[in-house]
Amino acid sequence: MDAAIGSEHPYCRELLAPLAAEAQSALVLFPEEQAMREGLSPVVRWATPQALRRLLRAVDDHMEREHGVLP
């Protein structure tokens, strides 16, 4: 995941902001694992609450480390 996020550098803000917004939206729309499994996972097979939270942490970590942006 870090490699994928790092590959977007230096255009991180433009490319990662929409990705992070979609991940956060999915967590709000499908707050429980069962709801996500039924509603989102059939379309985005890797989508689980844990995977989306890891993605958001990785984006935040990259932005803080590479750009001095606090999450």
N, C-alpha and C positions, 0 to 999 in steps of 0.2 A: 504494500500500500504506500509506504514512504517513497519507493522508487517511482510509482505512478504520479504521486503528488509532486515530487521533486522534478519530474520531467516537464512539468508545466512552467517551471521557473524560467524566465522572470515574468511571465504573464499570469502569475498566480491569482492576482486579485480579480482579473477579468474572467478567468476560467474556473477558479475554485469557489468563488462566492456563489454562483448559481448552483453548483453541485452541493455545497453545504446547505443552502436554502432548501433544496429538494430533500436532502436527507433529514433535515429538521422537520420539514412538513410531513414527511412520511411517519416520523415518530409521533407527531401530533395526531395525524389522521388515523393511525393504527397503533394505539398506545399499548396494546397487549399483544403478546407473541402470537396467539391464536388468530386474532384479527389480521395481523400482518401476514401470517401464513396463508390465510384464506383470501385476502384482498390484494396483496402486493407481490408476494413470493411467486405466484404463478407467472407473473410478468417479469419480475426482476428476481431471478432464482436465488441470488446470493443475499437478498434483503432479509435480514433479521434485525431485531432491535439492537443486539450486541454488535453486529457488523456495522450498522449505521452509526452507533456511538463511537466505535473505533475509527471510522472514517472521519467523523467530526473532530475527534481528538487529534488525529493525524493532521488534518487541515489546520487546526488551531496551533499545534506544535510547530508546524512548518512556518506559519505566518509569524509566530513569535520568534523563532530561531533565525529565520532569514530576513525578516523585515522589521523586527522589533515591535510587532503589533501584539498587544496583550489580548487574549481572548475575552 
